[in-house]
Amino acid sequence: MSAAQNLTINANESITNGETIQNNEFLGQVTTNYQDNPAVAEAIATNGQFKINKPTQAQPYVIETRNEFVDITQFKASQYLFARPNIRFLDPAMSSPITLGDAYWEHQQLQKQISEQTKQTRLYADYDMNATFDRLFDQSNEEYEKLTDEGVEITFGVSLSKAAIKALTQDIVWYENQTVELNGKQYTALMPRLYLAGATLEDLSKTPQAFLSAQNITINSNGTIVNSGAITSQDDTHITASNITNQNGVMTGNNINLNAQNTNQSGDIPAVNNLKLKQDYCQYCQ
């Protein structure tokens, strides 16, 4: 279920976002493009956890995670790929490529793209997120070498061609130039983009997916709301109910506000800016 602007659901009884709502449409290759919505990137960069950095050779990124929040050395990201031999960039003179964000910021963006494209919290069931990203980066290097050997043109800074996408045998992360506006100033830098291989898309198409998507989502219920699928908003998600159970589901948005007597979380709720939980009892929140 999707809406271009606002999606509002009011119910006297319980609401379940699970197998009862099915979405088997082609998932597409790309769901996040900050060039089309620079305000999103600005909100991410100014929410307190991040700051605008002046890129240098030692810190070649625009959006930097404040080190009091996260140790970014724990995360593998673009520099892992860029260090590989024979990597080709759009600008051959680019000795130290500039990325839009640091390793932690890139992980957040890829997590969001995984949720949007697969309607699941995990791309690979047996992998946690760090292991998933490690696998994606390794696969990216392998696919780059394979496609290059096959004569398929593939260059950092440029979106994959239809031929390159069709030739993918593994899921990859590719870095493409994006122009965004941060605090009134425009930056052009490399942005991670998730591409799913045909085999992955085929597997996903066989699995019923529960998916609610809109610019803003408001759900009110006098009963229980159970989410085992995906509730994804570009801006705000507001959910009010007697009980909220996020059972192996995912809720994403810039701002997420959950108001319930009981909240049982066994899935992921990654908010870009603010996450507010108001409840009398929260299992797994302690």
MOCORUR-V306729 format. One record per run of one state. SS is the DSSP state (h for helix, s for strand, l for the rest). FROM is the first residue (numbers start at 0). LEN is the number of residues. If there is no record, write none. Layout:
# MOCORUR-V306729
SS,FROM,LEN / SS,FROM,LEN
This chain:
# MOCORUR-V306729
l,0,1 / s,1,1 / l,2,3 / s,5,6 / l,11,3 / s,14,3 / l,17,20 / h,37,8 / l,45,4 / s,49,3 / l,52,8 / s,60,5 / l,65,6 / h,71,3 / l,74,3 / h,77,5 / l,82,6 / s,88,1 / l,89,9 / s,98,3 / l,101,1 / h,102,16 / l,118,10 / h,128,21 / l,149,6 / s,155,2 / l,157,4 / h,161,6 / l,167,4 / s,171,11 / l,182,2 / s,184,11 / l,195,2 / h,197,8 / l,205,5 / s,210,4 / l,214,1 / s,215,6 / l,221,2 / s,223,4 / l,227,2 / s,229,4 / l,233,2 / s,235,11 / l,246,3 / s,249,16 / l,265,2 / s,267,1 / l,268,2 / s,270,8 / l,278,2 / s,280,3 / l,283,3
